[in-house]
């Protein structure tokens, strides 16, 4: 998909389709007004017939509108003007993409970056438009013998810039969005692949391919090397599977020499049965998504490489399956972590924190400026925040604020939750330094508390994406979150350096 920006009068632009917004009640946006004026009131007369629903995202396609150069005009409802906010804007974009897919248009002019949206400038609206289009056109059909749906003929989209003073910022926003969209799509592809294809070995191969493509220094460590590092918790999870584990390190040192890097650590459980503490059969197929934290690290490394971000960044991915094999860890087993601390395994389905704790210890060797781990860690996170926001936990309030603000800026939103010492009281063991779970209450928080015991030497934040990494039901599939959040976070760090 090609994206660009374009100015000029919407009615004079030659395109397969021009997209404009309309508020409930028939009030036209500025771009729609221009088309209506050029067509001698044709647009308003069509709307007067009541064919366009008022809900945000509803669409009405018009052909051969008089005096309009585009072959088609797509009217997209924006909902009530007084309620027009980010959510309505994104719903309108989603509706526009869905309608565009159904047309035969090869190119389109999107006139929505000039809509009146409080607290959001044209650059933000343009970036969201590119991301929405990329998301709406994304299809994962590589595993089908015959793709169920024909691909859309849409190949080029121009974002209309009404005010020339906004042109430079919108150009930069579109370029940034293209990079993020590429990273998101990469993360989605990895997440959507089945567990018999996307194995730890496969992820190692993808890391090496990404290294060649983007100029990253990549290391893929096998079981013997992992054992030499003393990663007893990671290997304990891996020992129940016939698939060999991999420990992946991707370095992109594009910042100033000597600057401490930011490390991203992604949970890479390519399939999670729960181990001996086995999960229920229902929806267990979705446990292929348990490596979406790892996928987001891959996607973010790709995005920042496309942006040529001047920052030192290290991506770390511990990856294995969690299986109930004859050699699998058992409740009551005690393992020694890379940090030297011992952990009593009370639940083998709390395995993500076991592979992450060794990876977080490894991250300390870089003396990082900050470490962010990303993991589909706890079902309790879904209960707390649903499928809207990613949970943020941190040993540094400034770092947590950075991530929340990056989520707000990218509209890949996150929420900061507490991790007070009171919660640490749940992690007590009679036989080891601490167990891998606390009580059921506050499960997401105690999971973060567990990880915090391996991050005392640097600023650290944990993103629990259990509720945001994938969708279930008819739209089942990986979302690619939080690639946009992480990319904005790193871009802001690079700009401040």
C-alpha positions as CSV (number, residue, x, y, z in Angstrom):
1,X,0.0,0.0,0.0
2,X,1.3,3.4,-1.0
3,X,0.5,6.5,1.2
4,X,1.1,10.1,0.3
5,X,-0.2,13.6,1.1
6,X,-2.0,16.0,-1.3
7,X,-3.4,19.5,-1.2
8,X,-5.8,21.4,-3.4
9,X,-9.6,21.4,-3.9
10,X,-11.1,18.0,-3.2
11,X,-13.6,18.4,-6.1
12,X,-10.7,18.8,-8.6
13,X,-8.7,15.8,-7.5
14,X,-8.7,12.8,-9.9
15,X,-9.0,9.7,-7.9
16,X,-10.9,6.4,-7.9
17,X,-12.7,7.6,-4.8
18,X,-12.8,10.8,-2.6
19,X,-13.8,10.2,1.1
20,X,-15.5,13.0,3.1
21,X,-17.2,13.2,6.4
22,X,-20.8,14.1,7.3
23,X,-22.2,14.8,10.8
24,X,-25.5,13.4,11.9
25,X,-28.3,15.5,10.6
26,X,-26.6,16.1,7.3
27,X,-24.1,18.8,8.4
28,X,-21.2,18.6,5.9
29,X,-17.5,18.8,6.7
30,X,-15.4,21.4,4.9
31,X,-14.4,18.9,2.3
32,X,-17.9,17.7,1.8
33,X,-19.0,21.3,1.5
34,X,-16.5,21.8,-1.4
35,X,-17.9,18.8,-3.2
36,X,-21.5,19.9,-2.6
37,X,-20.7,23.4,-3.9
38,X,-19.0,22.1,-7.0
39,X,-21.9,19.7,-7.7
40,X,-24.6,22.4,-7.4
41,X,-26.0,21.0,-4.1
42,X,-26.1,17.3,-5.3
43,X,-24.5,15.9,-2.2
44,X,-26.9,17.7,0.2
45,X,-29.9,16.6,-1.9
46,X,-28.8,12.9,-1.7
47,X,-28.3,13.2,2.1
48,X,-31.8,14.8,2.3
49,X,-33.3,11.5,1.2
50,X,-32.0,9.9,4.5
51,X,-29.9,7.1,3.0
52,X,-26.9,7.7,5.3
53,X,-27.2,6.4,8.8
54,X,-26.2,8.7,11.6
55,X,-23.9,6.4,13.6
56,X,-20.2,7.0,13.2
57,X,-18.7,4.7,10.5
58,X,-21.8,4.3,8.4
59,X,-21.1,5.0,4.7
60,X,-22.8,5.9,1.5
61,X,-21.1,5.5,-1.9
62,X,-22.0,7.9,-4.8
63,X,-21.0,7.5,-8.4
64,X,-20.4,10.2,-11.0
65,X,-21.2,13.2,-8.8
66,X,-21.6,16.2,-11.1
67,X,-18.5,18.5,-11.5
68,X,-16.4,16.3,-9.2
69,X,-13.3,14.8,-10.8
70,X,-13.2,11.6,-8.7
71,X,-15.0,8.6,-10.0
72,X,-16.7,8.0,-6.7
73,X,-17.6,10.0,-3.6
74,X,-17.8,8.1,-0.3
75,X,-19.8,9.9,2.4
76,X,-18.9,8.7,5.9
77,X,-21.0,9.4,8.9
78,X,-19.1,11.1,11.9
79,X,-22.0,10.7,14.3
80,X,-23.2,13.7,16.4
81,X,-21.0,16.8,16.1
82,X,-21.1,17.5,19.8
83,X,-19.9,13.9,20.5
84,X,-17.2,13.9,17.9
85,X,-14.1,12.6,19.6
86,X,-11.2,10.2,19.0
87,X,-13.4,7.1,19.2
88,X,-15.9,8.5,16.7
89,X,-13.1,9.6,14.4
90,X,-11.5,6.1,14.4
91,X,-15.0,4.5,13.9
92,X,-15.5,6.7,10.9
93,X,-12.1,5.7,9.5
94,X,-12.9,2.0,10.0
95,X,-16.2,2.5,8.2
96,X,-14.5,4.3,5.4
97,X,-11.9,1.5,4.9
98,X,-14.6,-1.2,5.0
99,X,-16.6,0.7,2.3
100,X,-13.5,1.3,0.2
101,X,-12.6,-2.4,0.2
102,X,-15.9,-3.1,-1.4
103,X,-15.3,-0.7,-4.3
104,X,-13.1,-1.2,-7.4
105,X,-11.1,1.9,-6.7
106,X,-7.4,1.5,-7.0
107,X,-6.7,4.9,-5.4
108,X,-8.4,7.2,-2.9
109,X,-8.2,10.7,-1.5
110,X,-9.0,10.7,2.2
111,X,-10.3,14.1,3.3
112,X,-10.6,13.5,7.1
113,X,-7.4,15.0,8.5
114,X,-9.1,18.4,8.5
115,X,-12.1,17.4,10.6
116,X,-12.6,19.4,13.8
117,X,-11.3,17.2,16.6
118,X,-10.5,18.7,19.9
119,X,-6.9,18.4,21.2
120,X,-5.8,16.6,18.0
121,X,-3.9,18.2,15.2
122,X,-3.9,17.3,11.5
123,X,-0.7,15.2,11.9
124,X,-2.4,13.0,14.6
125,X,-5.5,12.6,12.4
126,X,-3.3,11.7,9.4
127,X,-1.3,9.1,11.3
128,X,-4.5,7.5,12.6
129,X,-5.9,7.4,9.1
130,X,-2.9,5.6,7.7
131,X,-3.0,3.1,10.6
132,X,-6.8,2.5,10.2
133,X,-6.4,1.9,6.5
134,X,-3.6,-0.5,7.0
135,X,-5.5,-2.3,9.7
136,X,-8.7,-2.5,7.6
137,X,-6.9,-3.9,4.6
138,X,-4.8,-6.4,6.6
139,X,-5.7,-10.1,5.9
140,X,-4.0,-13.2,7.1
141,X,-4.7,-15.9,4.5
142,X,-1.3,-17.4,3.9
143,X,-2.3,-20.7,5.5
144,X,-5.4,-21.2,3.3
145,X,-5.2,-23.2,0.1
146,X,-7.5,-20.6,-1.5
147,X,-8.0,-17.2,0.2
148,X,-11.6,-16.8,1.2
149,X,-11.8,-13.1,0.3
150,X,-10.4,-11.5,-2.8
151,X,-7.9,-8.7,-1.9
152,X,-9.0,-5.1,-2.3
153,X,-7.8,-3.4,-5.5
154,X,-7.0,-0.4,-3.4
155,X,-3.2,0.4,-3.8
156,X,-2.8,4.1,-3.2
157,X,-4.2,6.5,-0.6
158,X,-3.5,10.2,-0.4
159,X,-4.3,12.1,2.8
160,X,-5.7,15.4,2.0
161,X,-4.1,18.4,3.6
162,X,-6.4,21.4,3.7
163,X,-4.0,23.9,5.3
164,X,-0.6,24.3,3.7
165,X,0.9,25.2,7.1
166,X,0.2,21.6,8.2
167,X,1.8,20.0,5.2
168,X,5.3,19.3,6.7
169,X,3.9,17.9,9.9
170,X,1.4,15.7,8.1
171,X,4.1,14.4,5.8
172,X,6.2,13.3,8.8
173,X,3.1,11.8,10.4
174,X,2.3,9.8,7.3
175,X,5.9,8.5,7.1
176,X,5.9,7.6,10.8
177,X,2.5,5.8,10.4
178,X,3.7,3.8,7.4
179,X,6.6,2.5,9.5
180,X,4.4,1.7,12.5
181,X,1.9,0.0,10.2
182,X,4.6,-2.2,8.8
183,X,5.7,-3.2,12.3
184,X,2.1,-3.8,13.3
185,X,1.5,-6.1,10.3
186,X,4.7,-8.0,11.1
187,X,3.6,-8.5,14.7
188,X,0.1,-9.6,13.5
189,X,1.6,-12.1,11.1
190,X,3.8,-13.7,13.8
191,X,0.9,-13.8,16.2
192,X,-1.6,-15.3,13.7
193,X,0.7,-18.1,12.7
194,X,-0.2,-21.5,14.2
195,X,2.0,-23.0,16.9
196,X,3.2,-25.8,14.6
197,X,4.7,-23.2,12.3
198,X,5.7,-20.3,14.6
199,X,8.0,-22.3,16.9
200,X,10.9,-20.9,18.9
201,X,13.2,-22.0,16.0
202,X,11.0,-20.1,13.6
203,X,11.2,-17.0,15.7
204,X,15.0,-17.3,15.8
205,X,15.0,-17.5,12.0
206,X,12.7,-14.5,11.7
207,X,15.1,-12.5,14.0
208,X,18.0,-13.4,11.7
209,X,16.1,-12.4,8.6
210,X,15.0,-9.1,10.3
211,X,18.7,-8.5,11.2
212,X,19.7,-8.8,7.6
213,X,16.8,-6.6,6.4
214,X,17.2,-3.9,9.0
215,X,20.9,-4.0,9.9
216,X,20.5,-5.4,13.4
217,X,23.1,-7.4,15.2
218,X,21.3,-10.6,16.1
219,X,22.2,-13.5,18.4
220,X,20.0,-16.6,18.7
221,X,21.1,-18.8,21.6
222,X,20.2,-22.5,21.9
223,X,19.7,-24.7,25.0
224,X,23.3,-25.3,25.8
225,X,24.1,-21.5,25.7
226,X,21.0,-20.7,27.7
227,X,22.1,-23.3,30.3
228,X,25.6,-21.8,30.5
229,X,24.0,-18.4,31.3
230,X,22.3,-20.0,34.3
231,X,18.7,-19.4,33.2
232,X,17.2,-22.1,35.3
233,X,13.7,-20.6,35.3
234,X,13.5,-20.3,31.5
235,X,14.9,-23.8,31.0
236,X,12.4,-25.2,33.5
237,X,9.5,-24.0,31.4
238,X,11.2,-25.3,28.2
239,X,12.0,-28.8,29.5
240,X,8.5,-30.2,28.9
241,X,8.6,-29.5,25.2
242,X,10.3,-31.3,22.4
243,X,10.7,-28.0,20.6
244,X,14.1,-26.5,21.5
245,X,14.0,-23.1,23.3
246,X,15.7,-20.0,21.8
247,X,17.0,-16.9,23.5
248,X,17.0,-14.1,20.9
249,X,18.9,-10.8,21.2
250,X,18.5,-8.0,18.5
251,X,20.7,-4.9,18.9
252,X,20.1,-1.7,17.0
253,X,22.8,0.8,18.2
254,X,21.8,3.8,16.1
255,X,22.2,6.4,18.8
256,X,25.2,8.1,20.2
257,X,28.1,5.9,21.1
258,X,28.1,5.2,24.8
259,X,24.5,6.1,25.3
260,X,22.8,3.5,27.4
261,X,20.2,1.6,25.4
262,X,16.5,1.0,26.0
263,X,15.7,-2.7,26.2
264,X,12.5,-4.3,25.1
265,X,11.8,-7.8,26.5
266,X,9.0,-9.8,24.9
267,X,7.4,-13.0,26.3
268,X,7.7,-15.6,23.6
269,X,5.6,-18.6,24.6
270,X,4.7,-19.9,21.2
271,X,2.0,-22.2,22.6
272,X,0.8,-22.4,26.2
273,X,-1.0,-25.5,27.4
274,X,-0.5,-24.4,31.0
275,X,1.9,-27.4,31.5
276,X,1.0,-29.8,34.2
277,X,-1.5,-27.1,35.5
278,X,-3.2,-27.6,32.2
279,X,-5.7,-25.1,30.8
280,X,-9.3,-25.9,29.9
281,X,-9.8,-27.2,26.3
282,X,-12.2,-24.4,25.3
283,X,-10.4,-21.7,23.4
284,X,-7.0,-23.2,24.1
285,X,-6.2,-22.7,20.4
286,X,-5.8,-19.0,21.2
287,X,-2.8,-19.8,23.3
288,X,-0.8,-19.5,20.1
289,X,-1.1,-15.8,20.8
290,X,0.9,-16.2,24.0
291,X,4.0,-15.0,22.1
292,X,2.4,-11.6,21.1
293,X,4.8,-9.8,23.5
294,X,7.7,-11.2,21.5
295,X,5.8,-10.3,18.3
296,X,5.5,-6.7,19.5
297,X,9.3,-6.5,20.0
298,X,9.8,-7.8,16.5
299,X,7.3,-5.3,15.1
300,X,8.8,-2.4,17.0
301,X,12.3,-3.2,16.0
302,X,11.1,-3.2,12.4
303,X,9.2,0.1,12.8
304,X,12.1,2.0,14.4
305,X,14.4,0.7,11.7
306,X,12.1,2.0,9.0
307,X,12.0,5.3,10.8
308,X,15.8,5.3,11.2
309,X,15.4,6.3,14.8
310,X,18.6,7.6,16.3
311,X,18.5,5.6,19.5
312,X,20.2,2.6,21.0
313,X,17.6,-0.2,21.4
314,X,18.0,-3.9,22.3
315,X,15.2,-6.4,21.7
316,X,15.3,-9.5,23.9
317,X,13.0,-12.5,23.4
318,X,13.0,-15.7,25.5
319,X,10.9,-18.2,23.5
320,X,9.7,-21.7,24.2
321,X,6.5,-23.8,24.4
322,X,4.9,-24.6,27.7
323,X,3.9,-28.3,27.4
324,X,2.9,-31.1,29.8
325,X,5.5,-33.6,28.8
326,X,7.1,-36.4,30.8
327,X,9.9,-34.0,31.7
328,X,7.8,-31.0,32.5
329,X,8.1,-29.0,35.7
330,X,5.6,-29.9,38.4
331,X,3.9,-27.8,41.1
332,X,6.2,-27.8,44.0
333,X,9.4,-27.9,42.0
334,X,12.0,-25.3,42.9
335,X,14.2,-23.6,40.3
336,X,17.2,-21.3,40.4
337,X,17.0,-18.2,38.3
338,X,19.9,-16.4,36.5
339,X,19.9,-13.9,39.3
340,X,20.6,-16.6,41.9
341,X,17.2,-16.3,43.5
342,X,15.1,-19.5,43.9
343,X,11.5,-19.8,42.9
344,X,8.9,-22.4,44.0
345,X,6.6,-23.4,41.2
346,X,3.1,-23.5,42.6
347,X,1.4,-23.2,39.2
348,X,3.0,-24.2,35.9
349,X,0.6,-22.0,34.0
350,X,2.3,-19.0,35.5
351,X,5.2,-19.7,33.2
352,X,5.6,-16.3,31.5
353,X,7.1,-14.7,34.5
354,X,9.6,-17.5,34.7
355,X,11.0,-17.0,31.3
356,X,10.9,-13.2,31.7
357,X,12.7,-13.1,35.0
358,X,15.8,-14.6,33.4
359,X,15.5,-12.3,30.4
360,X,15.2,-9.3,32.7
361,X,18.3,-10.3,34.5
362,X,20.1,-10.7,31.2
363,X,19.0,-7.2,30.2
364,X,20.9,-5.7,33.1
365,X,24.2,-6.5,31.4
366,X,23.5,-3.6,29.0
367,X,23.3,-1.1,32.0
368,X,20.1,0.1,30.2
369,X,18.5,3.5,30.5
370,X,15.2,1.7,30.8
371,X,13.7,-1.7,30.3
372,X,10.2,-2.4,29.2
373,X,8.8,-6.0,29.1
374,X,5.7,-6.9,27.1
375,X,3.7,-10.0,27.9
376,X,0.3,-11.6,27.7
377,X,0.9,-12.4,31.3
378,X,-2.4,-12.7,33.3
379,X,-6.0,-13.4,32.7
380,X,-6.6,-11.1,35.7
381,X,-5.5,-8.2,33.5
382,X,-8.5,-8.9,31.2
383,X,-10.8,-8.8,34.2
384,X,-9.3,-5.5,35.4
385,X,-9.1,-3.5,32.1
386,X,-11.0,-5.6,29.5
387,X,-9.8,-5.4,26.0
388,X,-9.3,-1.6,25.8
389,X,-6.2,-0.6,27.7
390,X,-2.9,-2.3,28.4
391,X,-1.9,-2.5,32.0
392,X,1.3,-0.6,33.0
393,X,3.3,-1.5,36.2
394,X,6.7,0.1,36.9
395,X,9.4,0.7,39.5
396,X,9.7,4.2,38.1
397,X,6.7,6.6,38.0
398,X,8.4,8.8,35.3
399,X,8.9,5.8,33.1
400,X,5.2,4.7,33.6
401,X,4.1,8.3,32.7
402,X,6.2,8.1,29.5
403,X,4.5,4.9,28.4
404,X,1.0,6.1,29.3
405,X,1.6,9.4,27.4
406,X,3.0,7.5,24.4
407,X,-0.2,5.3,24.5
408,X,-2.3,8.4,24.5
409,X,-0.4,10.0,21.7
410,X,-0.6,6.8,19.5
411,X,-4.1,6.0,20.7
412,X,-2.7,2.6,21.7
413,X,-3.8,3.3,25.3
414,X,-2.5,2.1,28.6
415,X,-3.3,2.5,32.3
416,X,-0.9,2.7,35.2
417,X,-1.7,0.3,38.0
418,X,-0.2,0.2,41.6
419,X,2.6,-2.1,42.6
420,X,2.8,-1.1,46.3
421,X,4.9,-3.1,48.8
422,X,1.7,-4.3,50.4
423,X,1.2,-6.6,47.4
424,X,4.7,-8.1,47.7
425,X,3.5,-9.7,51.0
426,X,1.6,-12.3,48.9
427,X,4.9,-13.7,47.5
428,X,6.1,-15.9,50.4
429,X,7.3,-19.5,50.3
430,X,8.3,-21.9,53.0
431,X,10.8,-23.7,50.7
432,X,12.3,-21.1,48.3
433,X,13.0,-17.4,48.2
434,X,9.5,-16.9,46.8
435,X,6.8,-18.6,44.8
436,X,5.8,-17.9,41.2
437,X,2.2,-16.9,42.2
438,X,0.4,-15.2,45.0
439,X,-3.3,-15.5,45.9
440,X,-6.0,-15.0,43.3
441,X,-6.7,-11.4,44.5
442,X,-4.7,-8.8,42.5
443,X,-3.2,-11.5,40.2
444,X,-1.9,-9.0,37.7
445,X,-0.2,-6.9,40.4
446,X,1.5,-9.8,42.1
447,X,2.7,-11.1,38.8
448,X,4.3,-7.6,38.3
449,X,5.7,-7.8,41.8
450,X,7.3,-11.1,41.0
451,X,9.1,-9.5,38.0
452,X,10.1,-6.4,39.9
453,X,12.4,-8.6,42.1
454,X,14.7,-9.0,39.0
455,X,14.8,-5.3,38.0
456,X,16.3,-3.5,40.9
457,X,19.3,-2.2,39.0
458,X,17.4,-0.1,36.3
459,X,14.2,1.8,35.6
460,X,11.7,-0.9,34.5
461,X,8.1,-1.1,33.3
462,X,5.9,-4.1,32.6
463,X,3.1,-4.0,30.0
464,X,0.5,-6.7,30.5
465,X,-1.2,-7.1,27.1
466,X,-3.3,-10.1,27.9
467,X,-6.5,-8.1,27.1
468,X,-5.2,-6.2,24.1
469,X,-2.9,-8.5,22.1
470,X,-5.6,-10.3,20.2
471,X,-9.3,-10.5,19.5
472,X,-11.6,-13.5,19.9
473,X,-14.8,-14.4,18.1
474,X,-15.6,-13.6,14.5
475,X,-12.7,-11.2,14.3
476,X,-10.2,-13.6,15.9
477,X,-6.7,-12.5,15.3
478,X,-3.6,-10.6,16.6
479,X,-4.0,-6.9,17.0
480,X,-0.3,-5.9,16.7
481,X,-0.6,-3.9,20.0
482,X,1.4,-2.3,21.6
483,X,3.8,-1.7,18.6
484,X,2.4,1.8,18.1
485,X,2.8,2.7,21.8
486,X,6.3,1.4,21.9
487,X,7.3,3.1,18.7
488,X,6.0,6.5,20.0
489,X,7.7,5.9,23.3
490,X,11.1,5.3,21.6
491,X,10.6,8.2,19.2
492,X,10.0,10.6,22.0
493,X,13.1,9.3,23.8
494,X,15.1,9.8,20.6
495,X,13.8,13.3,20.2
496,X,14.7,14.2,23.7
497,X,18.2,12.7,23.5
